[in-house]
Structures are given as structure tokens and as C-alpha cells.
Amino acid sequence: MTIAPGTAASHRTIALLRGINVGGKNKLPMAELRAVCEELGFRDVKTYIASGNLFFTSDMSPAEDGIRLKTAIAERWGYDVPVVTRLREDVLAVRDGNPFGVPAEDRWLHVLFLNRDPQLGPQGLMDPAGVAAVRGLDPEREPGDRFAVVGRHIYALYANGSGRSRLTGSWLERQLKVTATARNWRTVQKLIALSE
């Protein structure tokens, strides 16, 4: 649903892009990305580090913002970049709903932002196959690591960091048939602070 410009429905959107400026792949200059966002009609556009964290004010739904941004990136740079969007309030809820508490090393705690709730079908109703997929996730995938699926988010607490863990975003994506992009806990805090 499109919201009329200038109404009280204007909101801060956080867009999380996956796989840009990593290992020399999908190079995407932040200044150019901000300019593209402004061309799309987004306002007060900001970025945080070069790994795909965007903040802007919009009059459209976050889902529409994500589709338009993904299409614009494909047209401008030729990259098929997953884009997951959230309202600022959603990320505040992620912070407040953390089931693990804040670890001594906040880089060990990651949040995977999903494009949809894996337990819900297209109409927003519980999907038995999705529920079964979540329940079927192997809690011992990587001994010592822990994870929790909470709606459109997965909290992953790594005992020894995520670098060599078998509890990967790609594994979770395959099991749950979702698109995900991960941020560590420190970045989650920055997303909240910078999206004001």
C-alpha cells in the first residue's frame, strides 16, 4: 500500500543490503547509493560503513521501499543484491527481544534479518511446513553455538565467533527457505542510533 506523501505516515526505514563491498565483489560506492535513494524520493538518506546499511525517510511501506531499491541497484550496477527492510521500531524491538542478553563480546552475537517470518504463509497465517522447518533446525549444528528464531529474526550467539561456525546464514536460509542478512550486535546498536 502506498502512503500519500506528507502524511503522518512518513517513517524512518532501515535497509540492509547483503554481499556488497565484500572481498572485492559487488562494489557499490555509498555516495552513489545515497544519490540513487534520493532519486527514488527517499529523504534524509544516510549510510553506515560500506557494507550496506541505509537509513531514509519514506512515505511508502518498507516492503515497497525494498523492492524499489533492489530494482534500482540492478538497473544501475547490474547486481542482484538481497535487500531486507525494517522500520526503526522493528529494530528497537529486536534489541529489546534479545533472548540471550548482551554477551561480554558483543561481536559474538548476531541477528539475521529475514525477508519474512518463516512460520507464516503468504496470507500471514501459520504455515505447517514453515513451523516444522523451524522446529527441525538442528540445535547442535555447531556445538557451543546457540540460536533462536523470533518472527522475522534469528538471534545467533557464537561461542567462538562466526568465522568457522557451521551455523551459517546460508544454512539457515536453505533450511527455512528465506532470504537473510546478518549484523553483529554492535551494528544493531548503531542501526538504532543512526536511524533517529
N, C-alpha and C positions, 0 to 999 in steps of 0.2 A: 504494500500500500504506500502510495506517495503522499507525503505530508506537505501541505501548502507552505511555501517559503514565508518566513517572517512570523510564523505562528509560534506559540509557546512550546510546540513540539520539537523545536530545534534542540539538538543534543550533541554531546561530545562522543565521538566514535573513536575506538582504538582499532586499527587494522594491523594484523600480524601476518607478515609475508614469510613464506618458508623457502629456504635454499637460495637466497640471493647473497652475492658478495662473499661466498664461502669457497675457499680453495680455488679462486680464480674463475669460478663458474657464475653465470647469470649476473654479470656486472651491471649494477644499476645505481648511477650516481644519485645521491639523496637530493641534491638541489634540483635536478631534472625531475625526480619523482615528485617533489613538492610542487613544481610548476605544473605537472600533469594533473595533480589533485586540484589545483586552483582552476585549471581549465575545465574540470568536471563540475565546478561550482562549489567545491568544499572550501570552507573558510577557516582562518586561524590554523593553518596547517603547520605541524611541527614533526620532526623526526628525532629518534633517539638511536644513536650509534648506526652503523651502516648495515645492520643485519635485518632490517625490515620491520621497524616499529614506527607506526604513523599515528598521528593524532589530528583530528579535524572536527569542525562543527558541520553538521549536515541537517537537512530537513527531510531526508529520506530514511527508510529503515536501514539498520546495519546490514541486513542481507542484501538489499539493493546496492548499498554502497560497495560491498564486497564484489558483487558481480560487475559493476561498472569499473571498479579499479582493476580487477583481473583482466577484463576485456581491454582496457586502455593500455595495460602493460604488454599484453600480447600484440596489440597493434603497433605500439611504439618501439618495443625492443625484440619482439618475437619470442618472448619467454612464456611458457605455461607455468605460472607461479601460483601455488595454492595461497589463497587469501582467506583468513578467518577474522571475522569482525566481532567486536563486543562493544556494548555501551560501557561507559566508565563505571556505572553502578554494578555491572556484571563483574568487573574485575575487583571492585571492593568486596563483593560477595565471595569471590574466590579467596581473597585474603582472609576474610572472616570465617570461611568454612573449612580452612585447612585442618584436616583431621590429625596431622602429625605434630603440631606445634612447630616452633621455629627451631631448627637444629643449630648446633654450635657453628657449623659451616653451612651458611645458607645456600651456597652453590650446590650442595648435595641434594637439595630439594628442588624438583622441577614440577612445573604444571604444563600438561599437554592441553592445549586449547583445541577442541574438536569442532568440526563444521556442524555437527548435530549430536543430539543425545542418542547414543547407540541403542537405548532400550525403547525408543519411540519410533513408530512408523510415520509415514508421510502425513497422516491426519492428526498427529500429536497423541495418538493412543498407544498404549503399551503394545509392543511387538514381541510375541513369544519367542521368536528366533533371536531377536536382539537381547532379550533378557537372558536367554540360555547362553548366548555368546559371552556376556559379561560374567555370568556365574561360572562359565567354563574356563576362564582365564587361569592359567597355572600360577598359584601364589608362590611356587618355588622355582619359577623361571630362572631367577638368579638368586641363589641363597644369600640371605642378608638384606636384600633389597625388598622394599615394600611398596605397594601401590594401592590406590583407592579410586574407583570410578564414581564420580559425583556429577550426575547430569551430563553437561557438555564439557566436563573437565576430568582429567586424570591427574591425580597427585602421585608423583613417583619420588620416593625417598631412597637415595642410593647410598649404600654402606661405604663404598669406596670410590665414589664418583661414577659418572655415566659413561666414561670413555670406553671401557671394556665390558660393560654390563650387557647381558643378553636381554635385559628388559629394555628394548629399544622402541622408539616411536614407530618405526616401520613394522615391527612385530605386532604392536597393539593395533595399528591401522588395519593390518591384514585380518587379525582375529575379529575385530569389531566392524570392519567394513566402513571406516570413517576416514576423513582427512584430518590430520593433526599437525600442529606446530608447537614446539616446546619452548618454554622460557624458564630460566632458573629463578629462584625465589627473590634474589636481589633485583632482577629485571622486573619481576611482577611489582615490587615496591616502586620502582622507577616509573613504570607504566601509570600507576596511580598518581604519583606526584606530578608527572609531566602532563597528564591529561586534564588537569584543572583548568 
